Amino acid sequence: MLNETTDIQNASSGDVLEGVSYPSARFSVAPMLDWTDRHCRYFHRILSKNALLYTEMVTTGAIIHGKGDFLAYNEEEHPLALQLGGSNPVDLAHCAKLAVERGYDEINLNVGCPSDRVQNGRFGACLMGEAELVAQCVAAMKEVVDVPVTVKTRIGIDDQDSYDFLVDFVRTVSEKGGCTDFTIHARKAWLSGLSPKENREIPPLDYPRVYQLKKTSHT
Ligand SMILES: Cc1cc2nc3c(=O)[nH]c(=O)nc-3n(C[C@H](O)[C@H](O)[C@H](O)COP(=O)(O)O)c2cc1C
């Protein structure tokens, strides 16, 4: 599944991952929980030399308190972005730093997962309603790492699904948090009433809204 990316960043701004520049990194394989593990990503890398690969969402709790090594990957996977789930700026900064020490090329914050478990932890899609907090999270991570810190979000949540809501969210996270790259999942999420699987299929796709945002963000 390919990522629908709106690149708020000026394509010629020169941010470069090892061996791949950001413009070509627009071709990426989306983060997919229970799918894009290190084995799947290794396979994807055989299929494409340059695609930016995303991990599944890894929570800050798992990295900090978990028993396994949740940051393990194969060197061949580069360029590789770690998708983090969390909403505590201190924990996110700590995990981002650990990840960059391990060689990750980008840190991506998940603001799109709608599962109940994730909402109880106050992260994922429900953070769309807390743009100021997301900005603080991004700023905290940017403070301690020198790789791109990006955000993946939805076009809206529940009844907060207007274009203005999306623009306000992106503007706040961009202006206050310093985030220059957003990946927009072109479906809204219902935070209650739909399972995560249904939230991937039932809310209709709205690509024109993403294209509109992308167009606006370059002006
Ligand atoms: C099985 C599955 C797992 C997913 N897990 C994640 C995830 O961990 N993090 C995330 O940001 N998006 C996740 N997504 C969403 C995808 O990254 C992507 O945005 C979406 O599948 C695009 O498809 P659509 O345009 O048909 O909605 C997942 C999607 C699927 C199908």
The ligand as an ORCA input file, in Angstrom:
! r2SCAN-3c Opt
* xyz 0 1
  C      -3.394     -3.690      7.872
  C      -3.152     -2.203      7.952
  C      -2.418     -1.696      9.023
  C      -2.170     -0.328      9.127
  N      -1.392      0.146     10.144
  C      -1.044      1.456     10.170
  C      -0.131      1.940     11.134
  O       0.425      1.217     11.986
  N       0.159      3.277     11.112
  C      -0.400      4.124     10.190
  O      -0.101      5.315     10.204
  N      -1.253      3.672      9.264
  C      -1.578      2.373      9.221
  N      -2.407      1.904      8.235
  C      -2.900      2.835      7.195
  C      -1.948      2.811      6.009
  O      -0.682      3.315      6.395
  C      -2.451      3.662      4.827
  O      -2.558      5.023      5.199
  C      -3.803      3.192      4.323
  O      -3.895      1.780      4.314
  C      -4.049      3.737      2.913
  O      -5.116      3.042      2.305
  P      -6.492      3.757      1.939
  O      -6.106      4.997      1.192
  O      -7.263      2.771      1.149
  O      -7.195      4.080      3.236
  C      -2.665      0.558      8.135
  C      -3.399      0.017      7.048
  C      -3.634     -1.326      6.961
  C      -4.411     -1.859      5.774
*
